[in-house]
């Protein structure tokens, strides 16, 4: 029996877009090579030996977690809603 590969699950060839986006924006993730378990393991081992890099990932992950928390998301959502409503009311008053 053969082991399933990442591509067998229908994941895009360049990686999962959301993961790549979070990596680019937050620097709180490590994107592992999809087609090489050996390279992925080597990368993880190198991070284990680079404590400053690991600490930076942890700090960035903590900041990202706070930003994406439900309390903060709902606060931003309320601000967007109030802003959209204000613009709608203002446009109706002038239009």
PDB file of N, CA, C and O in Angstrom:
ATOM      1  N   UNK A   1       0.843  -1.184   0.000  1.00  0.00           N
ATOM      2  CA  UNK A   1       0.000   0.000   0.000  1.00  0.00           C
ATOM      3  C   UNK A   1       0.886   1.245   0.000  1.00  0.00           C
ATOM      4  O   UNK A   1       1.856   1.318   0.755  1.00  0.00           O
ATOM      5  N   UNK A   2       0.559   2.212  -0.835  1.00  0.00           N
ATOM      6  CA  UNK A   2       1.347   3.441  -0.903  1.00  0.00           C
ATOM      7  C   UNK A   2       0.785   4.484   0.049  1.00  0.00           C
ATOM      8  O   UNK A   2      -0.420   4.556   0.291  1.00  0.00           O
ATOM      9  N   UNK A   3       1.690   5.282   0.576  1.00  0.00           N
ATOM     10  CA  UNK A   3       1.276   6.383   1.455  1.00  0.00           C
ATOM     11  C   UNK A   3       0.664   7.494   0.633  1.00  0.00           C
ATOM     12  O   UNK A   3       1.153   7.800  -0.455  1.00  0.00           O
ATOM     13  N   UNK A   4      -0.409   8.111   1.137  1.00  0.00           N
ATOM     14  CA  UNK A   4      -0.960   9.257   0.406  1.00  0.00           C
ATOM     15  C   UNK A   4       0.018  10.422   0.421  1.00  0.00           C
ATOM     16  O   UNK A   4       0.765  10.604   1.382  1.00  0.00           O
ATOM     17  N   UNK A   5       0.009  11.194  -0.630  1.00  0.00           N
ATOM     18  CA  UNK A   5       0.856  12.382  -0.720  1.00  0.00           C
ATOM     19  C   UNK A   5      -0.042  13.607  -0.603  1.00  0.00           C
ATOM     20  O   UNK A   5      -1.258  13.521  -0.774  1.00  0.00           O
ATOM     21  N   UNK A   6       0.563  14.725  -0.316  1.00  0.00           N
ATOM     22  CA  UNK A   6      -0.191  15.962  -0.142  1.00  0.00           C
ATOM     23  C   UNK A   6      -1.107  16.219  -1.327  1.00  0.00           C
ATOM     24  O   UNK A   6      -2.270  16.578  -1.140  1.00  0.00           O
ATOM     25  N   UNK A   7      -0.615  16.043  -2.522  1.00  0.00           N
ATOM     26  CA  UNK A   7      -1.401  16.295  -3.718  1.00  0.00           C
ATOM     27  C   UNK A   7      -2.631  15.416  -3.835  1.00  0.00           C
ATOM     28  O   UNK A   7      -3.584  15.761  -4.534  1.00  0.00           O
ATOM     29  N   UNK A   8      -2.612  14.274  -3.149  1.00  0.00           N
ATOM     30  CA  UNK A   8      -3.753  13.365  -3.187  1.00  0.00           C
ATOM     31  C   UNK A   8      -4.993  13.962  -2.538  1.00  0.00           C
ATOM     32  O   UNK A   8      -6.105  13.489  -2.776  1.00  0.00           O
ATOM     33  N   UNK A   9      -4.815  14.986  -1.729  1.00  0.00           N
ATOM     34  CA  UNK A   9      -5.932  15.591  -1.011  1.00  0.00           C
ATOM     35  C   UNK A   9      -6.476  16.825  -1.722  1.00  0.00           C
ATOM     36  O   UNK A   9      -7.330  17.524  -1.177  1.00  0.00           O
ATOM     37  N   UNK A  10      -5.996  17.097  -2.920  1.00  0.00           N
ATOM     38  CA  UNK A  10      -6.519  18.199  -3.700  1.00  0.00           C
ATOM     39  C   UNK A  10      -5.964  19.560  -3.307  1.00  0.00           C
ATOM     40  O   UNK A  10      -6.518  20.586  -3.704  1.00  0.00           O
ATOM     41  N   UNK A  11      -4.884  19.591  -2.538  1.00  0.00           N
ATOM     42  CA  UNK A  11      -4.290  20.867  -2.159  1.00  0.00           C
ATOM     43  C   UNK A  11      -3.585  21.473  -3.358  1.00  0.00           C
ATOM     44  O   UNK A  11      -3.017  20.746  -4.173  1.00  0.00           O
ATOM     45  N   UNK A  12      -3.613  22.785  -3.478  1.00  0.00           N
ATOM     46  CA  UNK A  12      -3.011  23.417  -4.657  1.00  0.00           C
ATOM     47  C   UNK A  12      -1.503  23.189  -4.713  1.00  0.00           C
ATOM     48  O   UNK A  12      -0.846  23.079  -3.678  1.00  0.00           O
ATOM     49  N   UNK A  13      -0.960  23.119  -5.923  1.00  0.00           N
ATOM     50  CA  UNK A  13       0.458  22.803  -6.077  1.00  0.00           C
ATOM     51  C   UNK A  13       1.399  23.822  -5.444  1.00  0.00           C
ATOM     52  O   UNK A  13       2.493  23.451  -5.018  1.00  0.00           O
ATOM     53  N   UNK A  14       1.014  25.084  -5.369  1.00  0.00           N
ATOM     54  CA  UNK A  14       1.902  26.095  -4.783  1.00  0.00           C
ATOM     55  C   UNK A  14       1.768  26.218  -3.288  1.00  0.00           C
ATOM     56  O   UNK A  14       2.509  26.980  -2.667  1.00  0.00           O
ATOM     57  N   UNK A  15       0.849  25.496  -2.694  1.00  0.00           N
ATOM     58  CA  UNK A  15       0.595  25.587  -1.270  1.00  0.00           C
ATOM     59  C   UNK A  15      -0.814  26.091  -1.020  1.00  0.00           C
ATOM     60  O   UNK A  15      -1.517  26.507  -1.941  1.00  0.00           O
ATOM     61  N   UNK A  16      -1.203  26.047   0.207  1.00  0.00           N
ATOM     62  CA  UNK A  16      -2.529  26.521   0.592  1.00  0.00           C
ATOM     63  C   UNK A  16      -2.455  28.033   0.709  1.00  0.00           C
ATOM     64  O   UNK A  16      -1.685  28.570   1.504  1.00  0.00           O
ATOM     65  N   UNK A  17      -3.264  28.711  -0.092  1.00  0.00           N
ATOM     66  CA  UNK A  17      -3.200  30.167  -0.179  1.00  0.00           C
ATOM     67  C   UNK A  17      -3.282  30.867   1.159  1.00  0.00           C
ATOM     68  O   UNK A  17      -2.525  31.801   1.421  1.00  0.00           O
ATOM     69  N   UNK A  18      -4.205  30.420   2.020  1.00  0.00           N
ATOM     70  CA  UNK A  18      -4.370  31.088   3.312  1.00  0.00           C
ATOM     71  C   UNK A  18      -3.112  30.946   4.166  1.00  0.00           C
ATOM     72  O   UNK A  18      -2.703  31.897   4.834  1.00  0.00           O
ATOM     73  N   UNK A  19      -2.502  29.773   4.146  1.00  0.00           N
ATOM     74  CA  UNK A  19      -1.272  29.556   4.919  1.00  0.00           C
ATOM     75  C   UNK A  19      -0.156  30.450   4.392  1.00  0.00           C
ATOM     76  O   UNK A  19       0.572  31.066   5.171  1.00  0.00           O
ATOM     77  N   UNK A  20      -0.023  30.521   3.076  1.00  0.00           N
ATOM     78  CA  UNK A  20       1.013  31.368   2.481  1.00  0.00           C
ATOM     79  C   UNK A  20       0.752  32.844   2.787  1.00  0.00           C
ATOM     80  O   UNK A  20       1.689  33.606   3.025  1.00  0.00           O
ATOM     81  N   UNK A  21      -0.517  33.243   2.780  1.00  0.00           N
ATOM     82  CA  UNK A  21      -0.880  34.626   3.109  1.00  0.00           C
ATOM     83  C   UNK A  21      -0.518  34.947   4.558  1.00  0.00           C
ATOM     84  O   UNK A  21       0.071  35.992   4.837  1.00  0.00           O
ATOM     85  N   UNK A  22      -0.867  34.059   5.468  1.00  0.00           N
ATOM     86  CA  UNK A  22      -0.548  34.277   6.884  1.00  0.00           C
ATOM     87  C   UNK A  22       0.966  34.328   7.078  1.00  0.00           C
ATOM     88  O   UNK A  22       1.470  35.139   7.856  1.00  0.00           O
ATOM     89  N   UNK A  23       1.680  33.469   6.376  1.00  0.00           N
ATOM     90  CA  UNK A  23       3.143  33.467   6.466  1.00  0.00           C
ATOM     91  C   UNK A  23       3.707  34.807   6.005  1.00  0.00           C
ATOM     92  O   UNK A  23       4.578  35.378   6.662  1.00  0.00           O
ATOM     93  N   UNK A  24       3.215  35.304   4.887  1.00  0.00           N
ATOM     94  CA  UNK A  24       3.716  36.566   4.338  1.00  0.00           C
ATOM     95  C   UNK A  24       3.357  37.752   5.231  1.00  0.00           C
ATOM     96  O   UNK A  24       4.171  38.658   5.413  1.00  0.00           O
ATOM     97  N   UNK A  25       2.150  37.754   5.785  1.00  0.00           N
ATOM     98  CA  UNK A  25       1.687  38.915   6.546  1.00  0.00           C
ATOM     99  C   UNK A  25       2.116  38.908   8.004  1.00  0.00           C
ATOM    100  O   UNK A  25       2.350  39.968   8.585  1.00  0.00           O
ATOM    101  N   UNK A  26       2.221  37.735   8.598  1.00  0.00           N
ATOM    102  CA  UNK A  26       2.447  37.690  10.042  1.00  0.00           C
ATOM    103  C   UNK A  26       3.799  37.133  10.460  1.00  0.00           C
ATOM    104  O   UNK A  26       4.235  37.340  11.593  1.00  0.00           O
ATOM    105  N   UNK A  27       4.451  36.442   9.570  1.00  0.00           N
ATOM    106  CA  UNK A  27       5.740  35.820   9.905  1.00  0.00           C
ATOM    107  C   UNK A  27       5.628  34.976  11.177  1.00  0.00           C
ATOM    108  O   UNK A  27       6.542  34.945  12.002  1.00  0.00           O
ATOM    109  N   UNK A  28       4.491  34.294  11.317  1.00  0.00           N
ATOM    110  CA  UNK A  28       4.254  33.471  12.499  1.00  0.00           C
ATOM    111  C   UNK A  28       4.192  31.993  12.157  1.00  0.00           C
ATOM    112  O   UNK A  28       3.866  31.163  13.007  1.00  0.00           O
ATOM    113  N   UNK A  29       4.500  31.672  10.928  1.00  0.00           N
ATOM    114  CA  UNK A  29       4.431  30.284  10.484  1.00  0.00           C
ATOM    115  C   UNK A  29       5.719  29.915   9.761  1.00  0.00           C
ATOM    116  O   UNK A  29       6.488  30.774   9.331  1.00  0.00           O
ATOM    117  N   UNK A  30       5.922  28.637   9.644  1.00  0.00           N
ATOM    118  CA  UNK A  30       7.000  28.104   8.825  1.00  0.00           C
ATOM    119  C   UNK A  30       6.337  27.267   7.753  1.00  0.00           C
ATOM    120  O   UNK A  30       5.630  26.307   8.061  1.00  0.00           O
ATOM    121  N   UNK A  31       6.556  27.616   6.513  1.00  0.00           N
ATOM    122  CA  UNK A  31       5.972  26.854   5.411  1.00  0.00           C
ATOM    123  C   UNK A  31       6.955  25.752   5.049  1.00  0.00           C
ATOM    124  O   UNK A  31       8.078  26.008   4.613  1.00  0.00           O
ATOM    125  N   UNK A  32       6.505  24.530   5.241  1.00  0.00           N
ATOM    126  CA  UNK A  32       7.369  23.377   4.990  1.00  0.00           C
ATOM    127  C   UNK A  32       7.247  22.927   3.541  1.00  0.00           C
ATOM    128  O   UNK A  32       6.187  23.066   2.930  1.00  0.00           O
ATOM    129  N   UNK A  33       8.332  22.389   2.993  1.00  0.00           N
ATOM    130  CA  UNK A  33       8.252  21.840   1.632  1.00  0.00           C
ATOM    131  C   UNK A  33       7.219  20.711   1.609  1.00  0.00           C
ATOM    132  O   UNK A  33       7.207  19.852   2.490  1.00  0.00           O
ATOM    133  N   UNK A  34       6.377  20.722   0.618  1.00  0.00           N
ATOM    134  CA  UNK A  34       5.288  19.746   0.556  1.00  0.00           C
ATOM    135  C   UNK A  34       5.733  18.386   0.043  1.00  0.00           C
ATOM    136  O   UNK A  34       5.149  17.365   0.406  1.00  0.00           O
ATOM    137  N   UNK A  35       6.745  18.362  -0.782  1.00  0.00           N
ATOM    138  CA  UNK A  35       7.087  17.116  -1.455  1.00  0.00           C
ATOM    139  C   UNK A  35       8.315  16.421  -0.887  1.00  0.00           C
ATOM    140  O   UNK A  35       8.782  15.434  -1.455  1.00  0.00           O
ATOM    141  N   UNK A  36       8.849  16.922   0.230  1.00  0.00           N
ATOM    142  CA  UNK A  36      10.046  16.308   0.779  1.00  0.00           C
ATOM    143  C   UNK A  36       9.983  16.285   2.301  1.00  0.00           C
ATOM    144  O   UNK A  36      10.193  17.296   2.970  1.00  0.00           O
ATOM    145  N   UNK A  37       9.691  15.112   2.819  1.00  0.00           N
ATOM    146  CA  UNK A  37       9.650  14.950   4.271  1.00  0.00           C
ATOM    147  C   UNK A  37      11.028  15.226   4.858  1.00  0.00           C
ATOM    148  O   UNK A  37      11.141  15.804   5.939  1.00  0.00           O
ATOM    149  N   UNK A  38      12.066  14.819   4.153  1.00  0.00           N
ATOM    150  CA  UNK A  38      13.433  15.027   4.643  1.00  0.00           C
ATOM    151  C   UNK A  38      13.738  16.523   4.768  1.00  0.00           C
ATOM    152  O   UNK A  38      14.265  16.966   5.788  1.00  0.00           O
ATOM    153  N   UNK A  39      13.410  17.294   3.738  1.00  0.00           N
ATOM    154  CA  UNK A  39      13.664  18.744   3.800  1.00  0.00           C
ATOM    155  C   UNK A  39      12.840  19.404   4.886  1.00  0.00           C
ATOM    156  O   UNK A  39      13.326  20.297   5.581  1.00  0.00           O
ATOM    157  N   UNK A  40      11.600  18.973   5.040  1.00  0.00           N
ATOM    158  CA  UNK A  40      10.741  19.533   6.085  1.00  0.00           C
ATOM    159  C   UNK A  40      11.327  19.239   7.465  1.00  0.00           C
ATOM    160  O   UNK A  40      11.363  20.112   8.331  1.00  0.00           O
ATOM    161  N   UNK A  41      11.780  18.016   7.658  1.00  0.00           N
ATOM    162  CA  UNK A  41      12.381  17.637   8.943  1.00  0.00           C
ATOM    163  C   UNK A  41      13.662  18.430   9.196  1.00  0.00           C
ATOM    164  O   UNK A  41      13.902  18.866  10.321  1.00  0.00           O
ATOM    165  N   UNK A  42      14.481  18.622   8.171  1.00  0.00           N
ATOM    166  CA  UNK A  42      15.707  19.404   8.326  1.00  0.00           C
ATOM    167  C   UNK A  42      15.392  20.853   8.695  1.00  0.00           C
ATOM    168  O   UNK A  42      16.078  21.450   9.525  1.00  0.00           O
ATOM    169  N   UNK A  43      14.363  21.410   8.083  1.00  0.00           N
ATOM    170  CA  UNK A  43      13.975  22.781   8.390  1.00  0.00           C
ATOM    171  C   UNK A  43      13.510  22.895   9.839  1.00  0.00           C
ATOM    172  O   UNK A  43      13.898  23.823  10.547  1.00  0.00           O
ATOM    173  N   UNK A  44      12.686  21.960  10.275  1.00  0.00           N
ATOM    174  CA  UNK A  44      12.223  21.977  11.663  1.00  0.00           C
ATOM    175  C   UNK A  44      13.383  21.801  12.638  1.00  0.00           C
ATOM    176  O   UNK A  44      13.426  22.456  13.679  1.00  0.00           O
ATOM    177  N   UNK A  45      14.317  20.922  12.304  1.00  0.00           N
ATOM    178  CA  UNK A  45      15.483  20.725  13.171  1.00  0.00           C
ATOM    179  C   UNK A  45      16.337  21.988  13.226  1.00  0.00           C
ATOM    180  O   UNK A  45      16.889  22.320  14.275  1.00  0.00           O
ATOM    181  N   UNK A  46      16.447  22.691  12.104  1.00  0.00           N
ATOM    182  CA  UNK A  46      17.254  23.919  12.104  1.00  0.00           C
ATOM    183  C   UNK A  46      16.606  25.003  12.960  1.00  0.00           C
ATOM    184  O   UNK A  46      17.302  25.787  13.605  1.00  0.00           O
ATOM    185  N   UNK A  47      15.287  25.047  12.965  1.00  0.00           N
ATOM    186  CA  UNK A  47      14.589  26.027  13.808  1.00  0.00           C
ATOM    187  C   UNK A  47      14.794  25.680  15.281  1.00  0.00           C
ATOM    188  O   UNK A  47      14.948  26.569  16.119  1.00  0.00           O
ATOM    189  N   UNK A  48      14.793  24.394  15.590  1.00  0.00           N
ATOM    190  CA  UNK A  48      15.023  23.968  16.969  1.00  0.00           C
ATOM    191  C   UNK A  48      16.387  24.448  17.454  1.00  0.00           C
ATOM    192  O   UNK A  48      16.557  24.753  18.635  1.00  0.00           O
ATOM    193  N   UNK A  49      17.351  24.515  16.549  1.00  0.00           N
ATOM    194  CA  UNK A  49      18.690  24.972  16.912  1.00  0.00           C
ATOM    195  C   UNK A  49      18.860  26.479  16.849  1.00  0.00           C
ATOM    196  O   UNK A  49      19.878  27.002  17.302  1.00  0.00           O
ATOM    197  N   UNK A  50      17.893  27.180  16.303  1.00  0.00           N
ATOM    198  CA  UNK A  50      17.971  28.640  16.167  1.00  0.00           C
ATOM    199  C   UNK A  50      16.930  29.270  17.088  1.00  0.00           C
ATOM    200  O   UNK A  50      15.853  29.673  16.649  1.00  0.00           O
ATOM    201  N   UNK A  51      17.268  29.344  18.350  1.00  0.00           N
ATOM    202  CA  UNK A  51      16.296  29.783  19.351  1.00  0.00           C
ATOM    203  C   UNK A  51      15.787  31.205  19.116  1.00  0.00           C
ATOM    204  O   UNK A  51      14.639  31.504  19.445  1.00  0.00           O
ATOM    205  N   UNK A  52      16.608  32.079  18.559  1.00  0.00           N
ATOM    206  CA  UNK A  52      16.136  33.443  18.273  1.00  0.00           C
ATOM    207  C   UNK A  52      15.026  33.414  17.221  1.00  0.00           C
ATOM    208  O   UNK A  52      14.037  34.139  17.333  1.00  0.00           O
ATOM    209  N   UNK A  53      15.194  32.577  16.207  1.00  0.00           N
ATOM    210  CA  UNK A  53      14.162  32.441  15.173  1.00  0.00           C
ATOM    211  C   UNK A  53      12.895  31.841  15.765  1.00  0.00           C
ATOM    212  O   UNK A  53      11.788  32.280  15.454  1.00  0.00           O
ATOM    213  N   UNK A  54      13.059  30.845  16.613  1.00  0.00           N
ATOM    214  CA  UNK A  54      11.910  30.215  17.258  1.00  0.00           C
ATOM    215  C   UNK A  54      11.188  31.221  18.159  1.00  0.00           C
ATOM    216  O   UNK A  54       9.958  31.256  18.190  1.00  0.00           O
ATOM    217  N   UNK A  55      11.946  32.033  18.884  1.00  0.00           N
ATOM    218  CA  UNK A  55      11.342  33.048  19.748  1.00  0.00           C
ATOM    219  C   UNK A  55      10.589  34.086  18.915  1.00  0.00           C
ATOM    220  O   UNK A  55       9.512  34.530  19.313  1.00  0.00           O
ATOM    221  N   UNK A  56      11.140  34.475  17.769  1.00  0.00           N
ATOM    222  CA  UNK A  56      10.463  35.438  16.892  1.00  0.00           C
ATOM    223  C   UNK A  56       9.156  34.848  16.359  1.00  0.00           C
ATOM    224  O   UNK A  56       8.142  35.543  16.302  1.00  0.00           O
ATOM    225  N   UNK A  57       9.174  33.578  15.969  1.00  0.00           N
ATOM    226  CA  UNK A  57       7.943  32.913  15.520  1.00  0.00           C
ATOM    227  C   UNK A  57       6.895  32.915  16.635  1.00  0.00           C
ATOM    228  O   UNK A  57       5.717  33.177  16.394  1.00  0.00           O
ATOM    229  N   UNK A  58       7.338  32.621  17.843  1.00  0.00           N
ATOM    230  CA  UNK A  58       6.409  32.582  18.977  1.00  0.00           C
ATOM    231  C   UNK A  58       5.823  33.966  19.256  1.00  0.00           C
ATOM    232  O   UNK A  58       4.621  34.092  19.491  1.00  0.00           O
ATOM    233  N   UNK A  59       6.658  34.997  19.232  1.00  0.00           N
ATOM    234  CA  UNK A  59       6.155  36.364  19.447  1.00  0.00           C
ATOM    235  C   UNK A  59       5.162  36.755  18.368  1.00  0.00           C
ATOM    236  O   UNK A  59       4.099  37.303  18.661  1.00  0.00           O
ATOM    237  N   UNK A  60       5.509  36.473  17.118  1.00  0.00           N
ATOM    238  CA  UNK A  60       4.617  36.807  16.008  1.00  0.00           C
ATOM    239  C   UNK A  60       3.308  36.028  16.082  1.00  0.00           C
ATOM    240  O   UNK A  60       2.247  36.563  15.762  1.00  0.00           O
ATOM    241  N   UNK A  61       3.382  34.775  16.501  1.00  0.00           N
ATOM    242  CA  UNK A  61       2.173  33.963  16.643  1.00  0.00           C
ATOM    243  C   UNK A  61       1.284  34.525  17.749  1.00  0.00           C
ATOM    244  O   UNK A  61       0.060  34.534  17.624  1.00  0.00           O
ATOM    245  N   UNK A  62       1.895  34.986  18.812  1.00  0.00           N
ATOM    246  CA  UNK A  62       1.120  35.579  19.921  1.00  0.00           C
ATOM    247  C   UNK A  62       0.397  36.841  19.444  1.00  0.00           C
ATOM    248  O   UNK A  62      -0.779  37.038  19.752  1.00  0.00           O
ATOM    249  N   UNK A  63       1.095  37.689  18.698  1.00  0.00           N
ATOM    250  CA  UNK A  63       0.472  38.905  18.169  1.00  0.00           C
ATOM    251  C   UNK A  63      -0.650  38.566  17.188  1.00  0.00           C
ATOM    252  O   UNK A  63      -1.713  39.187  17.213  1.00  0.00           O
ATOM    253  N   UNK A  64      -0.411  37.588  16.333  1.00  0.00           N
ATOM    254  CA  UNK A  64      -1.434  37.181  15.363  1.00  0.00           C
ATOM    255  C   UNK A  64      -2.650  36.601  16.077  1.00  0.00           C
ATOM    256  O   UNK A  64      -3.787  36.862  15.681  1.00  0.00           O
ATOM    257  N   UNK A  65      -2.419  35.823  17.115  1.00  0.00           N
ATOM    258  CA  UNK A  65      -3.534  35.242  17.859  1.00  0.00           C
ATOM    259  C   UNK A  65      -4.386  36.335  18.500  1.00  0.00           C
ATOM    260  O   UNK A  65      -5.615  36.260  18.484  1.00  0.00           O
ATOM    261  N   UNK A  66      -3.741  37.335  19.056  1.00  0.00           N
ATOM    262  CA  UNK A  66      -4.490  38.446  19.664  1.00  0.00           C
ATOM    263  C   UNK A  66      -5.291  39.192  18.599  1.00  0.00           C
ATOM    264  O   UNK A  66      -6.455  39.528  18.816  1.00  0.00           O
ATOM    265  N   UNK A  67      -4.669  39.449  17.449  1.00  0.00           N
ATOM    266  CA  UNK A  67      -5.347  40.168  16.371  1.00  0.00           C
ATOM    267  C   UNK A  67      -6.566  39.395  15.869  1.00  0.00           C
ATOM    268  O   UNK A  67      -7.611  39.985  15.596  1.00  0.00           O
ATOM    269  N   UNK A  68      -6.427  38.084  15.750  1.00  0.00           N
ATOM    270  CA  UNK A  68      -7.488  37.256  15.179  1.00  0.00           C
ATOM    271  C   UNK A  68      -8.464  36.719  16.232  1.00  0.00           C
ATOM    272  O   UNK A  68      -9.355  35.940  15.892  1.00  0.00           O
ATOM    273  N   UNK A  69      -8.320  37.109  17.477  1.00  0.00           N
ATOM    274  CA  UNK A  69      -9.239  36.624  18.510  1.00  0.00           C
ATOM    275  C   UNK A  69     -10.658  37.072  18.180  1.00  0.00           C
ATOM    276  O   UNK A  69     -10.865  38.083  17.508  1.00  0.00           O
ATOM    277  N   UNK A  70     -11.623  36.310  18.659  1.00  0.00           N
ATOM    278  CA  UNK A  70     -13.013  36.646  18.344  1.00  0.00           C
ATOM    279  C   UNK A  70     -13.395  38.021  18.885  1.00  0.00           C
ATOM    280  O   UNK A  70     -14.117  38.763  18.219  1.00  0.00           O
ATOM    281  N   UNK A  71     -12.924  38.371  20.074  1.00  0.00           N
ATOM    282  CA  UNK A  71     -13.252  39.695  20.622  1.00  0.00           C
ATOM    283  C   UNK A  71     -12.773  40.814  19.703  1.00  0.00           C
ATOM    284  O   UNK A  71     -13.518  41.748  19.406  1.00  0.00           O
ATOM    285  N   UNK A  72     -11.540  40.712  19.262  1.00  0.00           N
ATOM    286  CA  UNK A  72     -11.000  41.743  18.375  1.00  0.00           C
ATOM    287  C   UNK A  72     -11.666  41.721  17.008  1.00  0.00           C
ATOM    288  O   UNK A  72     -11.900  42.776  16.418  1.00  0.00           O
ATOM    289  N   UNK A  73     -11.975  40.531  16.495  1.00  0.00           N
ATOM    290  CA  UNK A  73     -12.630  40.455  15.196  1.00  0.00           C
ATOM    291  C   UNK A  73     -14.011  41.104  15.267  1.00  0.00           C
ATOM    292  O   UNK A  73     -14.377  41.884  14.387  1.00  0.00           O
ATOM    293  N   UNK A  74     -14.774  40.788  16.305  1.00  0.00           N
ATOM    294  CA  UNK A  74     -16.114  41.378  16.434  1.00  0.00           C
ATOM    295  C   UNK A  74     -16.036  42.886  16.628  1.00  0.00           C
ATOM    296  O   UNK A  74     -16.903  43.614  16.144  1.00  0.00           O
ATOM    297  N   UNK A  75     -15.022  43.361  17.321  1.00  0.00           N
ATOM    298  CA  UNK A  75     -14.842  44.810  17.477  1.00  0.00           C
ATOM    299  C   UNK A  75     -14.604  45.460  16.115  1.00  0.00           C
ATOM    300  O   UNK A  75     -15.219  46.474  15.787  1.00  0.00           O
ATOM    301  N   UNK A  76     -13.693  44.856  15.315  1.00  0.00           N
ATOM    302  CA  UNK A  76     -13.439  45.393  13.969  1.00  0.00           C
ATOM    303  C   UNK A  76     -14.690  45.313  13.114  1.00  0.00           C
ATOM    304  O   UNK A  76     -14.986  46.240  12.360  1.00  0.00           O
ATOM    305  N   UNK A  77     -15.421  44.224  13.220  1.00  0.00           N
ATOM    306  CA  UNK A  77     -16.640  44.049  12.438  1.00  0.00           C
ATOM    307  C   UNK A  77     -17.667  45.132  12.805  1.00  0.00           C
ATOM    308  O   UNK A  77     -18.332  45.684  11.927  1.00  0.00           O
ATOM    309  N   UNK A  78     -17.789  45.426  14.078  1.00  0.00           N
ATOM    310  CA  UNK A  78     -18.716  46.484  14.506  1.00  0.00           C
ATOM    311  C   UNK A  78     -18.279  47.833  13.943  1.00  0.00           C
ATOM    312  O   UNK A  78     -19.114  48.619  13.495  1.00  0.00           O
ATOM    313  N   UNK A  79     -16.982  48.105  13.963  1.00  0.00           N
ATOM    314  CA  UNK A  79     -16.466  49.371  13.410  1.00  0.00           C
ATOM    315  C   UNK A  79     -16.757  49.454  11.915  1.00  0.00           C
ATOM    316  O   UNK A  79     -17.145  50.513  11.422  1.00  0.00           O
ATOM    317  N   UNK A  80     -16.576  48.352  11.187  1.00  0.00           N
ATOM    318  CA  UNK A  80     -16.856  48.338   9.747  1.00  0.00           C
ATOM    319  C   UNK A  80     -18.345  48.597   9.503  1.00  0.00           C
ATOM    320  O   UNK A  80     -18.717  49.340   8.595  1.00  0.00           O
ATOM    321  N   UNK A  81     -19.187  47.975  10.327  1.00  0.00           N
ATOM    322  CA  UNK A  81     -20.630  48.123  10.158  1.00  0.00           C
ATOM    323  C   UNK A  81     -21.068  49.559  10.413  1.00  0.00           C
ATOM    324  O   UNK A  81     -21.836  50.121   9.632  1.00  0.00           O
ATOM    325  N   UNK A  82     -20.587  50.153  11.495  1.00  0.00           N
ATOM    326  CA  UNK A  82     -20.925  51.548  11.813  1.00  0.00           C
ATOM    327  C   UNK A  82     -20.440  52.465  10.697  1.00  0.00           C
ATOM    328  O   UNK A  82     -21.154  53.379  10.284  1.00  0.00           O
ATOM    329  N   UNK A  83     -19.230  52.220  10.211  1.00  0.00           N
ATOM    330  CA  UNK A  83     -18.677  53.038   9.134  1.00  0.00           C
ATOM    331  C   UNK A  83     -19.516  52.911   7.862  1.00  0.00           C
ATOM    332  O   UNK A  83     -19.832  53.914   7.221  1.00  0.00           O
ATOM    333  N   UNK A  84     -19.873  51.685   7.501  1.00  0.00           N
ATOM    334  CA  UNK A  84     -20.682  51.470   6.292  1.00  0.00           C
ATOM    335  C   UNK A  84     -22.054  52.117   6.433  1.00  0.00           C
ATOM    336  O   UNK A  84     -22.550  52.725   5.485  1.00  0.00           O
ATOM    337  N   UNK A  85     -22.667  51.995   7.596  1.00  0.00           N
ATOM    338  CA  UNK A  85     -23.967  52.601   7.827  1.00  0.00           C
ATOM    339  C   UNK A  85     -23.867  54.127   7.734  1.00  0.00           C
ATOM    340  O   UNK A  85     -24.716  54.780   7.127  1.00  0.00           O
ATOM    341  N   UNK A  86     -22.810  54.686   8.349  1.00  0.00           N
ATOM    342  CA  UNK A  86     -22.617  56.141   8.299  1.00  0.00           C
ATOM    343  C   UNK A  86     -22.450  56.627   6.862  1.00  0.00           C
ATOM    344  O   UNK A  86     -23.016  57.648   6.474  1.00  0.00           O
ATOM    345  N   UNK A  87     -21.666  55.885   6.076  1.00  0.00           N
ATOM    346  CA  UNK A  87     -21.493  56.265   4.675  1.00  0.00           C
ATOM    347  C   UNK A  87     -22.808  56.154   3.903  1.00  0.00           C
ATOM    348  O   UNK A  87     -23.110  56.993   3.055  1.00  0.00           O
ATOM    349  N   UNK A  88     -23.577  55.125   4.199  1.00  0.00           N
ATOM    350  CA  UNK A  88     -24.868  54.933   3.532  1.00  0.00           C
ATOM    351  C   UNK A  88     -25.823  56.077   3.876  1.00  0.00           C
ATOM    352  O   UNK A  88     -26.479  56.628   2.992  1.00  0.00           O
ATOM    353  N   UNK A  89     -25.900  56.427   5.140  1.00  0.00           N
ATOM    354  CA  UNK A  89     -26.786  57.509   5.579  1.00  0.00           C
ATOM    355  C   UNK A  89     -26.332  58.823   4.961  1.00  0.00           C
ATOM    356  O   UNK A  89     -27.147  59.609   4.478  1.00  0.00           O
ATOM    357  N   UNK A  90     -25.021  59.052   4.981  1.00  0.00           N
ATOM    358  CA  UNK A  90     -24.482  60.285   4.411  1.00  0.00           C
ATOM    359  C   UNK A  90     -24.746  60.362   2.903  1.00  0.00           C
ATOM    360  O   UNK A  90     -25.097  61.420   2.382  1.00  0.00           O
ATOM    361  N   UNK A  91     -24.578  59.246   2.218  1.00  0.00           N
ATOM    362  CA  UNK A  91     -24.835  59.238   0.766  1.00  0.00           C
ATOM    363  C   UNK A  91     -26.306  59.491   0.485  1.00  0.00           C
ATOM    364  O   UNK A  91     -26.636  60.149  -0.501  1.00  0.00           O
ATOM    365  N   UNK A  92     -27.193  58.988   1.323  1.00  0.00           N
ATOM    366  CA  UNK A  92     -28.626  59.229   1.129  1.00  0.00           C
ATOM    367  C   UNK A  92     -29.011  60.670   1.393  1.00  0.00           C
ATOM    368  O   UNK A  92     -29.937  61.197   0.776  1.00  0.00           O
ATOM    369  N   UNK A  93     -28.295  61.313   2.317  1.00  0.00           N
ATOM    370  CA  UNK A  93     -28.603  62.708   2.639  1.00  0.00           C
ATOM    371  C   UNK A  93     -28.130  63.654   1.558  1.00  0.00           C
ATOM    372  O   UNK A  93     -28.705  64.727   1.371  1.00  0.00           O
ATOM    373  N   UNK A  94     -27.083  63.265   0.844  1.00  0.00           N
ATOM    374  CA  UNK A  94     -26.545  64.155  -0.191  1.00  0.00           C
ATOM    375  C   UNK A  94     -26.981  63.737  -1.583  1.00  0.00           C
ATOM    376  O   UNK A  94     -26.815  64.501  -2.534  1.00  0.00           O
ATOM    377  N   UNK A  95     -27.535  62.546  -1.721  1.00  0.00           N
ATOM    378  CA  UNK A  95     -27.865  62.048  -3.055  1.00  0.00           C
ATOM    379  C   UNK A  95     -29.264  62.052  -3.304  1.00  0.00           C
ATOM    380  O   UNK A  95     -29.699  61.659  -4.387  1.00  0.00           O
TER     381      UNK A  95
END
